[in-house]
């Protein structure tokens, strides 16, 4: 993924669940608001390459965290139940 999208920022994997994510994870982000136009390209790549991983891609929109992790989100692989009970809808 780093080779395909060198403009993205990649973070170290987490070995424990973080925030709403129920399993250990790693994170990459679009690095700039201007890169939002590449959403479809990134999602298409993940759809093809995720193998047995469950992958959540979510924006950081003005709709809020709940919407970004639900209706605005893209999943490849198994959809996991996020720990978002009590989040503002």
FIGUKE-60396 format. One line per 4 residues: number of its first residue (from 1); for each residue x, y, z of C-alpha. Coordinates in nm, 3 decimals. Layout:
<recs>
NUM> X:Y:Z; ...
</recs>
This chain:
<recs>
1> 0.000:0.000:0.000; 0.289:0.235:0.072; 0.417:0.177:-0.279; 0.076:0.231:-0.438
5> -0.005:0.545:-0.237; 0.319:0.715:-0.131; 0.129:1.036:-0.047; -0.055:0.865:0.243
9> 0.066:0.875:0.604; 0.119:0.535:0.766; 0.137:0.475:1.141; 0.281:0.196:1.352
13> 0.049:-0.100:1.421; -0.129:-0.101:1.756; -0.118:-0.425:1.954; -0.433:-0.348:2.154
17> -0.778:-0.221:2.056; -0.787:0.158:2.025; -1.095:0.381:2.049; -1.395:0.230:1.871
21> -1.189:-0.041:1.703; -1.251:-0.381:1.869; -0.924:-0.542:1.756; -0.561:-0.434:1.731
25> -0.513:-0.230:1.416; -0.291:-0.012:1.204; -0.378:0.321:1.056; -0.311:0.512:0.738
29> -0.461:0.847:0.651; -0.505:1.066:0.347; -0.247:1.319:0.475; -0.438:1.615:0.335
33> -0.797:1.722:0.277; -0.706:1.770:-0.091; -0.649:1.395:-0.122; -1.015:1.319:-0.050
37> -1.071:1.294:-0.426; -0.862:0.972:-0.418; -1.112:0.794:-0.187; -1.245:0.566:-0.463
41> -0.898:0.471:-0.583; -0.790:0.374:-0.230; -1.112:0.179:-0.163; -1.079:-0.008:-0.495
45> -0.722:-0.105:-0.408; -0.822:-0.227:-0.061; -1.118:-0.421:-0.202; -0.876:-0.611:-0.428
49> -0.591:-0.659:-0.180; -0.741:-0.709:0.168; -0.721:-1.093:0.153; -0.851:-1.219:0.491
53> -0.822:-0.883:0.669; -1.117:-0.680:0.784; -1.053:-0.324:0.669; -1.243:-0.011:0.766
57> -1.189:0.306:0.567; -1.361:0.610:0.709; -1.343:0.980:0.636; -1.292:1.266:0.876
61> -1.589:1.466:0.755; -1.799:1.743:0.899; -2.074:1.483:0.962; -1.909:1.371:1.288
65> -1.738:1.058:1.419; -2.054:0.846:1.436; -2.147:0.906:1.072; -1.786:0.864:0.961
69> -1.766:0.520:1.126; -2.110:0.405:1.001; -2.290:0.546:0.695; -1.980:0.720:0.552
73> -1.753:0.419:0.606; -1.629:0.160:0.358; -1.558:-0.199:0.470; -1.361:-0.469:0.289
77> -1.384:-0.812:0.448; -1.584:-0.884:0.760; -1.768:-0.588:0.908; -1.677:-0.567:1.275
81> -1.899:-0.429:1.548; -1.740:-0.105:1.655; -1.749:0.022:2.013; -1.956:0.332:1.935
85> -2.246:0.294:2.177; -2.313:0.630:2.332; -2.158:0.827:2.048; -2.351:1.130:1.934
89> -2.557:1.049:1.623
</recs>
